[in-house]
Amino acid sequence: MTSRVGIGSGAVIPYDGPTVITPAQRAVAVIILAGGQGERLSILSAHRAKPAVPFGGKYRIIDFALSNAVNSGFYDILVLTQYRPTSLHDHIGTGKPWDLDRQNAVGVRMISPYLGRRGADWYRGTADAVYQNIAQLRELRAEHTIVLGGDHIYKMDYRPMVARHLRAKADVTIGLQEVPIADAHRFGIATRDVGGRIVDWHEKPKKPASNLASTGFYVFRTETLIERLIEDAAIAGSRHDFGGDIVPRMIAEGDRVYGHPFDGYWRDVGTIQSYHDANMELLAEPPAIDLYDRAWPIYTKTEGRPPGLIGTRAHVAQSLISHGCRVHGTVERSVLSPGVLVEEGAVVRDSIVMFDAAIGAGAVLDRVIVDKEVVIGSGAQVGVGDDQTPNETEPSRLNTGITIVGKRAHVPHGVRIGRNCRIDPSVDPEDFTLADLPSGTTVTHRHPEH
């Protein structure tokens, strides 16, 4: 039998399950951890927090966590920022695109650490970020707290997870998903008993005993969460991390720790390759994650731009073209953010091009990620050849054939750039000393700012 559940003032949607969550219960607060630097995303996160990195054309990565919370009916949200938070604060603002500027709920609060606050310091880990904001959490007076990462791509109704949490009388319930065993070493790995209780946990084990991985979202009983955070803050040598410290200690000391299986689409876009892959998966038929589902929309801040224009000589196939784009060349298997210009004769293939970038006439992009407001000169070729030499500056991050061009860089006309290259933000044509850049090259800005 299908029950209907709802928390807060959000829309009520069908839920097949034995537990009904009613508005009469105490509110559920949501904390989104959005302070990560995202170093593995290289220059894409050099001037912005990882959750603020554009994704899927018009969106930012954090839009998915925010939209999931709102679609699930949760409107009391704390977003904890730290690393280069300006673009994230500007993007979220008052929360209006997510209907979070309402009067009968807390809505969204953006909180960054500041040293003038008593006892405050830069966040030392995921758990420490919440610990430093316990006062704000207590103000919400929520019986349960959902803790989420702000840097994953997925669609999830959190209510069934909360229902399982309540039914089990759990102290914490952790989202779990099966991953390839070859990738299991990158995650917190759980072992459950027949009742779903987690009886063993290893954070990023070298030799994983299972492939049941943490997705990084938790539902805590708020009272237990606060107690455990206060204890952890006093432990010398703690990494102050949920997966590395809080969860294993809770299991060891007998807290009720349960797992909630999640078998939907979920991607950690923490590397250049995984970020590129997740964007390309939007172009599959059917797409890996449906952005056109009107029952579960992904909200974002939008601008008043005109419709996209496809010119008379343009050719577009298997691509996402955002509003404000003008395409006069060829775009194949690519994702274009708002305001991108592709001039006549240009070819954009297997690439991601962000806001207001311009691709000059006759230029060719092949497996390239182009950041905001970049200019690619006419006739330039970016992503050339089969040489897979890793990048000289970041060999562990740029080694799969993808070339990246940083924000506001200006690539000169006619230049040839190989694979695994890094063109740093704000470089200009004078920074290119070679007309033919071999794979693995890095181009930096050699002229100081005035």
Backbone torsions as a table, in degrees:
resi	resn	phi	psi	omega
1	MET	NA	139.6	-179.3
2	THR	-91.0	123.1	174.8
3	SER	-96.1	167.2	174.7
4	ARG	-122.6	131.8	-175.7
5	VAL	-126.4	155.1	176.2
6	GLY	-162.1	137.6	174.8
7	ILE	-122.5	138.3	179.2
8	GLY	71.3	-148.7	-174.2
9	SER	-110.4	19.0	-179.7
10	GLY	-79.0	171.1	178.4
11	ALA	-64.3	145.5	178.9
12	VAL	-94.9	129.7	-178.6
13	ILE	-126.5	159.3	-178.9
14	PRO	-62.9	144.9	175.2
15	TYR	-143.6	119.6	178.4
16	ASP	-86.2	104.0	-179.2
17	GLY	-177.0	159.4	-174.5
18	PRO	-79.4	-14.3	-176.0
19	THR	-107.7	130.9	176.7
20	VAL	-105.9	126.0	175.4
21	ILE	-95.3	126.4	-175.1
22	THR	-112.9	155.5	177.7
23	PRO	-61.4	-17.6	-179.9
24	ALA	-69.5	-20.5	178.4
25	GLN	-73.0	161.6	178.4
26	ARG	-59.3	151.5	-178.7
27	ALA	-64.5	156.4	174.6
28	VAL	-110.1	124.8	177.0
29	ALA	-91.0	155.2	178.1
30	VAL	-124.2	130.1	173.3
31	ILE	-116.3	124.6	177.7
32	ILE	-109.9	120.1	179.5
33	LEU	-84.4	108.0	-172.8
34	ALA	-127.0	28.2	-175.4
35	GLY	-99.0	1.6	-172.2
36	GLY	-68.8	143.5	179.0
37	GLN	-78.1	-32.6	178.8
38	GLY	64.6	50.9	-174.7
39	GLU	-59.4	-30.3	-177.5
40	ARG	-70.1	-12.3	174.7
41	LEU	-87.3	8.7	172.0
42	SER	56.4	-137.1	-174.3
43	ILE	-70.7	-10.7	176.3
44	LEU	-65.2	-28.2	178.8
45	SER	-112.8	20.8	179.6
46	ALA	-70.4	-30.5	-176.2
47	HIS	-123.9	14.5	178.8
48	ARG	-153.8	154.8	173.2
49	ALA	-67.7	149.1	-179.0
50	LYS	-53.5	-43.2	179.1
51	PRO	-62.9	-15.9	179.9
52	ALA	-92.0	-1.4	-179.8
53	VAL	-66.1	131.8	178.0
54	PRO	-59.3	148.3	179.7
55	PHE	-150.7	140.6	173.9
56	GLY	63.8	29.8	178.1
57	GLY	89.0	-82.8	-170.9
58	LYS	-95.2	-10.3	-171.1
59	TYR	-97.2	170.9	164.3
60	ARG	-116.0	156.7	-175.2
61	ILE	-57.3	-40.3	-176.5
62	ILE	-66.3	-17.4	-179.4
63	ASP	-57.2	-29.7	-175.6
64	PHE	-72.3	-44.9	177.2
65	ALA	-65.2	-43.9	179.1
66	LEU	-61.8	-45.6	-178.2
67	SER	-67.3	-38.2	176.7
68	ASN	-61.1	-41.9	-179.9
69	ALA	-63.3	-47.8	-178.7
70	VAL	-66.0	-44.3	179.1
71	ASN	-63.7	-25.6	176.9
72	SER	-83.5	-5.9	177.4
73	GLY	92.8	16.2	-179.3
74	PHE	-105.1	122.2	-173.3
75	TYR	-122.2	6.3	176.7
76	ASP	-106.8	98.0	-166.8
77	ILE	-128.7	130.1	170.0
78	LEU	-108.0	126.2	175.0
79	VAL	-108.0	116.2	-176.8
80	LEU	-97.4	113.4	-177.9
81	THR	-110.1	165.3	175.2
82	GLN	-156.3	-67.6	-172.8
83	TYR	-74.8	121.3	176.8
84	ARG	38.8	66.3	-171.0
85	PRO	-83.2	-4.1	-170.7
86	THR	-57.0	-49.0	-177.3
87	SER	-66.1	-31.9	179.0
88	LEU	-70.5	-43.5	176.8
89	HIS	-62.3	-41.4	179.9
90	ASP	-65.2	-38.8	-178.4
91	HIS	-67.7	-45.6	-174.4
92	ILE	-82.2	-41.5	178.5
93	GLY	54.8	-128.8	178.5
94	THR	-83.3	-3.7	-179.4
95	GLY	86.2	11.5	-175.2
96	LYS	-56.4	-42.3	-179.5
97	PRO	-59.5	-22.5	-179.5
98	TRP	-102.7	11.0	-177.6
99	ASP	61.1	36.4	-178.0
100	LEU	-102.6	7.7	177.9
101	ASP	-100.1	34.2	-175.7
102	ARG	-85.6	159.9	-175.3
103	GLN	-86.4	-26.1	-174.3
104	ASN	-96.7	21.7	175.9
105	ALA	-151.7	164.5	177.2
106	VAL	-63.6	-35.4	-174.4
107	GLY	76.9	-137.9	-178.5
108	VAL	-116.9	134.4	174.1
109	ARG	-118.0	127.7	177.0
110	MET	-96.4	121.4	-175.1
111	ILE	-126.8	124.0	175.0
112	SER	-115.2	149.0	177.4
113	PRO	-68.9	145.2	174.2
114	TYR	-144.8	139.1	-169.3
115	LEU	-74.3	-12.1	177.7
116	GLY	-76.4	-15.5	-180.0
117	ARG	-78.7	140.6	-176.4
118	ARG	-58.8	127.8	176.2
119	GLY	73.5	7.5	-175.0
120	ALA	-90.4	153.4	177.1
121	ASP	-157.1	173.1	173.1
122	TRP	-61.3	144.2	-177.4
123	TYR	-61.7	131.4	-178.4
124	ARG	-96.4	-2.9	-179.8
125	GLY	172.8	175.2	-177.0
126	THR	-62.8	-41.6	179.6
127	ALA	-68.8	-38.2	179.5
128	ASP	-65.0	-33.2	177.9
129	ALA	-60.5	-42.4	178.4
130	VAL	-73.3	-39.5	179.2
131	TYR	-56.0	-44.0	-178.1
132	GLN	-69.0	-9.5	179.8
133	ASN	-120.7	27.4	178.7
134	ILE	-59.7	-37.9	-179.6
135	ALA	-59.5	-43.4	178.7
136	GLN	-66.9	-36.5	177.9
137	LEU	-65.5	-42.9	179.8
138	ARG	-63.1	-33.8	179.3
139	GLU	-61.0	-27.7	-178.9
140	LEU	-73.9	-19.4	176.6
141	ARG	54.2	42.5	-178.8
142	ALA	-96.5	136.1	179.0
143	GLU	-72.9	-30.0	-179.6
144	HIS	-133.6	150.7	-176.5
145	THR	-131.7	127.0	172.9
146	ILE	-91.8	128.5	176.8
147	VAL	-113.4	125.3	-174.8
148	LEU	-128.4	152.5	165.2
149	GLY	-83.5	149.4	179.7
150	GLY	-99.0	16.0	-172.4
151	ASP	-129.7	33.0	176.9
152	HIS	-120.8	151.5	177.5
153	ILE	-106.1	115.7	179.3
154	TYR	-170.7	164.3	171.8
155	LYS	-123.6	125.7	-176.1
156	MET	-151.2	132.9	168.5
157	ASP	-84.9	115.1	-176.3
158	TYR	-76.6	-12.1	-174.3
159	ARG	-65.0	-42.5	175.5
160	PRO	-60.4	-34.2	177.5
161	MET	-67.3	-41.4	176.4
162	VAL	-64.8	-39.9	179.0
163	ALA	-61.5	-43.6	177.5
164	ARG	-62.3	-41.5	179.0
165	HIS	-58.8	-46.2	-179.6
166	LEU	-68.0	-41.7	-177.9
167	ARG	-62.7	-36.5	-178.6
168	ALA	-85.3	-4.1	-173.4
169	LYS	51.4	44.7	-174.5
170	ALA	-79.8	151.9	169.6
171	ASP	-81.9	-33.7	173.3
172	VAL	-151.3	141.8	173.9
173	THR	-122.3	132.3	-172.3
174	ILE	-115.9	131.4	174.1
175	GLY	-68.1	131.8	-177.0
176	LEU	-129.0	145.4	176.5
177	GLN	-145.7	140.5	175.8
178	GLU	-71.9	133.8	178.8
179	VAL	-125.6	160.7	174.2
180	PRO	-55.5	137.1	-176.4
181	ILE	-59.2	-28.3	179.0
182	ALA	-67.1	-22.0	-179.6
183	ASP	-100.6	-4.7	-171.2
184	ALA	-63.1	-25.0	-178.7
185	HIS	-66.8	-11.5	-178.9
186	ARG	-87.8	-4.4	-170.3
187	PHE	-127.9	169.1	164.5
188	GLY	-75.4	128.8	-173.4
189	ILE	-113.1	128.9	-174.7
190	ALA	-111.5	152.0	168.3
191	THR	-123.7	128.3	-177.1
192	ARG	-111.8	154.8	171.3
193	ASP	-89.0	-177.1	-174.4
194	VAL	-65.2	-22.3	178.8
195	GLY	-89.2	1.2	178.5
196	GLY	92.5	-1.0	179.2
197	ARG	-77.3	137.0	179.9
198	ILE	-81.0	121.2	-176.5
199	VAL	-109.1	-11.8	178.6
200	ASP	-149.8	147.7	-174.9
201	TRP	-152.1	132.5	175.9
202	HIS	-134.8	126.8	-178.8
203	GLU	-88.1	116.3	178.6
204	LYS	48.5	58.6	-177.4
205	PRO	-71.6	145.5	177.6
206	LYS	-68.0	-35.2	178.2
207	LYS	-126.3	86.7	-175.1
208	PRO	-62.3	137.7	177.7
209	ALA	-85.6	-17.4	177.1
210	SER	-149.4	178.9	178.8
211	ASN	-117.3	22.1	179.8
212	LEU	-90.9	101.9	-168.6
213	ALA	-103.6	148.1	173.7
214	SER	-72.6	135.0	176.2
215	THR	-87.7	-6.9	178.9
216	GLY	86.7	11.8	170.1
217	PHE	-117.5	139.8	-171.7
218	TYR	-132.3	149.1	165.6
219	VAL	-118.2	116.9	-179.6
220	PHE	-107.5	146.7	159.2
221	ARG	-70.6	121.5	-169.2
222	THR	-58.1	-41.2	-179.7
223	GLU	-59.9	-43.2	178.0
224	THR	-66.2	-42.1	179.3
225	LEU	-56.3	-48.7	-178.1
226	ILE	-63.8	-43.2	178.9
227	GLU	-59.5	-45.8	-177.7
228	ARG	-69.0	-34.1	177.9
229	LEU	-67.8	-40.3	178.6
230	ILE	-65.2	-41.2	177.2
231	GLU	-62.4	-45.8	-176.5
232	ASP	-63.2	-36.9	-177.9
233	ALA	-62.3	-24.2	-177.1
234	ALA	-95.1	-0.8	-176.5
235	ILE	-91.2	116.5	177.9
236	ALA	-66.9	136.5	178.0
237	GLY	87.8	-5.4	177.0
238	SER	-68.6	145.2	174.4
239	ARG	-85.3	-5.8	178.3
240	HIS	56.0	47.7	-176.1
241	ASP	-122.7	139.4	-179.8
242	PHE	-61.2	-52.8	-177.4
243	GLY	-72.5	-33.1	-175.3
244	GLY	-87.3	-22.8	-173.3
245	ASP	-130.4	-54.7	-172.8
246	ILE	-64.0	-53.8	-176.0
247	VAL	-62.5	-51.0	179.7
248	PRO	-61.1	-33.1	179.0
249	ARG	-70.1	-37.9	177.4
250	MET	-63.1	-42.0	178.5
251	ILE	-63.7	-46.1	-176.9
252	ALA	-63.7	-30.0	-175.7
253	GLU	-99.4	10.9	170.4
254	GLY	88.0	10.0	174.2
255	ASP	-65.1	156.6	-178.9
256	ARG	-84.4	100.1	-177.0
257	VAL	-111.7	118.7	-175.7
258	TYR	-121.9	159.0	177.3
259	GLY	-110.7	146.6	175.9
260	HIS	-121.7	111.4	-178.0
261	PRO	-69.4	135.3	177.1
262	PHE	-127.7	115.4	-176.0
263	ASP	-109.0	13.5	177.8
264	GLY	-82.4	-179.2	178.4
265	TYR	-66.4	129.8	178.9
266	TRP	-152.3	125.2	-178.7
267	ARG	-133.2	131.5	169.0
268	ASP	-90.9	108.3	-174.8
269	VAL	-94.1	52.8	-173.7
270	GLY	-88.8	-4.6	177.6
271	THR	-125.0	162.1	177.5
272	ILE	-58.2	-43.8	-178.7
273	GLN	-66.9	-44.4	-179.1
274	SER	-68.1	-34.0	176.3
275	TYR	-64.3	-45.6	178.3
276	HIS	-64.0	-44.1	-179.3
277	ASP	-59.9	-45.7	-177.2
278	ALA	-63.8	-38.0	174.9
279	ASN	-64.4	-42.9	-179.6
280	MET	-66.8	-29.8	179.0
281	GLU	-67.4	-19.0	174.2
282	LEU	-68.4	-18.7	-175.4
283	LEU	-94.8	-3.2	-179.7
284	ALA	-68.8	163.0	178.5
285	GLU	-122.8	103.8	-2.1
286	PRO	-75.5	160.9	-179.5
287	PRO	-67.7	153.2	-179.1
288	ALA	-63.7	-33.6	176.1
289	ILE	-133.8	129.1	-171.4
290	ASP	-87.4	107.4	178.0
291	LEU	-82.1	-5.6	-175.6
292	TYR	-104.0	8.3	179.9
293	ASP	-76.0	106.2	-175.9
294	ARG	-72.4	-15.0	176.8
295	ALA	-80.4	-16.3	-179.1
296	TRP	-144.3	68.2	-175.5
297	PRO	-70.6	150.8	170.6
298	ILE	-100.1	114.6	-176.4
299	TYR	-89.4	155.0	177.2
300	THR	-158.3	165.5	172.8
301	LYS	-74.0	128.0	-178.4
302	THR	-119.3	160.0	179.7
303	GLU	-118.3	157.2	-179.2
304	GLY	-80.2	72.3	179.5
305	ARG	-102.1	157.0	178.5
306	PRO	-72.7	169.1	176.4
307	PRO	-61.5	156.5	174.5
308	GLY	-65.7	146.7	-179.6
309	LEU	-116.1	126.4	173.9
310	ILE	-109.5	113.2	-174.6
311	GLY	-70.0	170.3	-175.3
312	THR	-67.0	-26.6	179.6
313	ARG	-104.8	9.9	-178.5
314	ALA	-78.8	154.9	172.1
315	HIS	-135.0	121.1	-178.8
316	VAL	-127.9	129.3	179.6
317	ALA	-142.1	135.1	172.9
318	GLN	47.8	55.7	-175.4
319	SER	-141.4	158.0	171.1
320	LEU	-103.6	120.8	-178.7
321	ILE	-116.7	114.9	-175.5
322	SER	-83.3	170.1	179.9
323	HIS	-65.0	150.0	-179.9
324	GLY	82.2	-3.7	178.0
325	CYS	-77.1	150.7	173.5
326	ARG	-130.1	112.9	-175.3
327	VAL	-115.3	116.3	176.7
328	HIS	-117.2	-5.1	179.5
329	GLY	-111.7	-144.3	-176.6
330	THR	-112.4	131.2	177.1
331	VAL	-130.1	118.8	-178.4
332	GLU	-130.2	130.2	175.5
333	ARG	47.9	53.4	-176.1
334	SER	-138.8	163.9	-179.5
335	VAL	-122.7	119.8	-178.3
336	LEU	-113.8	124.5	176.7
337	SER	-77.3	171.3	179.7
338	PRO	-56.8	141.3	172.3
339	GLY	82.7	7.2	-178.4
340	VAL	-75.1	138.9	175.8
341	LEU	-112.5	125.8	174.0
342	VAL	-118.2	107.5	-174.9
343	GLU	-76.8	168.8	-175.3
344	GLU	-60.1	135.2	178.9
345	GLY	85.1	-11.2	177.9
346	ALA	-75.1	150.7	178.5
347	VAL	-127.7	124.3	176.7
348	VAL	-117.8	115.8	-172.6
349	ARG	-131.9	130.1	176.4
350	ASP	52.0	41.8	-172.0
351	SER	-129.8	165.4	176.0
352	ILE	-122.8	121.9	-177.5
353	VAL	-122.7	120.7	-172.6
354	MET	-92.3	-177.7	-167.8
355	PHE	-47.1	128.1	167.3
356	ASP	62.0	22.3	172.9
357	ALA	-77.8	152.0	-179.9
358	ALA	-123.5	125.7	179.6
359	ILE	-107.3	113.5	-172.3
360	GLY	-69.5	164.8	-178.5
361	ALA	-56.4	131.3	176.0
362	GLY	76.6	-0.6	178.5
363	ALA	-73.4	155.2	-179.9
364	VAL	-131.1	127.3	173.4
365	LEU	-116.1	130.1	178.6
366	ASP	-135.8	111.0	-176.9
367	ARG	57.2	60.8	-178.2
368	VAL	-127.5	143.0	170.2
369	ILE	-110.2	118.6	-175.8
370	VAL	-111.5	121.2	-178.5
371	ASP	-79.0	-176.9	-173.7
372	LYS	-62.7	143.5	168.5
373	GLU	58.4	28.9	175.6
374	VAL	-81.1	148.3	172.2
375	VAL	-116.8	120.0	174.0
376	ILE	-102.0	114.7	-175.2
377	GLY	-63.1	157.8	-179.2
378	SER	-59.2	138.2	176.8
379	GLY	75.0	-2.3	178.4
380	ALA	-68.6	147.3	176.3
381	GLN	-122.5	121.4	-176.2
382	VAL	-123.3	123.7	-174.8
383	GLY	89.8	58.2	-171.6
384	VAL	-104.5	139.4	168.3
385	GLY	84.9	-176.9	-177.6
386	ASP	-109.2	-0.4	-179.7
387	ASP	-67.8	122.9	-177.4
388	GLN	-106.8	27.6	178.7
389	THR	-56.1	126.4	179.4
390	PRO	-61.8	157.4	-179.2
391	ASN	-64.0	138.1	-176.5
392	GLU	-66.6	-28.0	-178.3
393	THR	-92.6	-37.3	-177.2
394	GLU	-132.0	67.0	-175.3
395	PRO	-63.9	-26.5	-179.2
396	SER	-84.5	-11.4	-177.4
397	ARG	-110.8	-30.3	-179.0
398	LEU	-119.6	89.3	-175.9
399	ASN	-148.1	11.1	-177.1
400	THR	-113.6	12.4	175.9
401	GLY	98.1	-1.3	-179.1
402	ILE	-92.0	130.9	175.2
403	THR	-101.7	141.1	-179.4
404	ILE	-122.0	142.6	179.6
405	VAL	-122.0	120.8	-172.7
406	GLY	-74.2	165.6	-176.4
407	LYS	-54.5	130.8	175.9
408	ARG	62.8	18.6	173.8
409	ALA	-70.9	151.6	177.2
410	HIS	-122.7	106.8	179.9
411	VAL	-88.0	125.5	-175.1
412	PRO	-68.6	159.1	-179.5
413	HIS	-68.6	145.0	173.8
414	GLY	79.5	-5.9	-178.2
415	VAL	-73.7	150.4	175.7
416	ARG	-114.5	127.6	-176.6
417	ILE	-125.4	128.0	-176.6
418	GLY	-78.2	-157.3	-177.4
419	ARG	-96.5	161.9	-178.4
420	ASN	57.4	26.7	178.3
421	CYS	-90.2	154.1	177.1
422	ARG	-125.7	115.1	176.3
423	ILE	-104.2	109.4	-169.9
424	ASP	-68.3	158.5	177.9
425	PRO	-56.4	142.5	171.5
426	SER	67.8	11.5	174.5
427	VAL	-66.3	152.6	177.9
428	ASP	-123.0	172.6	-175.6
429	PRO	-54.8	-30.9	-179.1
430	GLU	-68.5	-17.0	179.5
431	ASP	-79.5	-11.2	180.0
432	PHE	-91.8	107.4	-178.0
433	THR	-90.4	-10.7	179.0
434	LEU	-125.3	145.2	176.1
435	ALA	-84.8	-15.4	-179.2
436	ASP	-132.1	101.1	-176.1
437	LEU	-92.6	118.8	-179.5
438	PRO	-69.8	161.6	178.3
439	SER	-56.1	143.0	178.8
440	GLY	88.5	1.0	-177.4
441	THR	-78.2	147.3	171.5
442	THR	-118.6	132.3	176.2
443	VAL	-111.5	121.8	-179.4
444	THR	-112.3	163.6	179.6
445	HIS	-81.6	112.1	-173.2
446	ARG	-90.4	-8.6	-176.7
447	HIS	-107.3	121.8	-178.4
448	PRO	-64.3	150.8	177.5
449	GLU	-70.7	144.9	178.0
450	HIS	-98.3	NA	NA
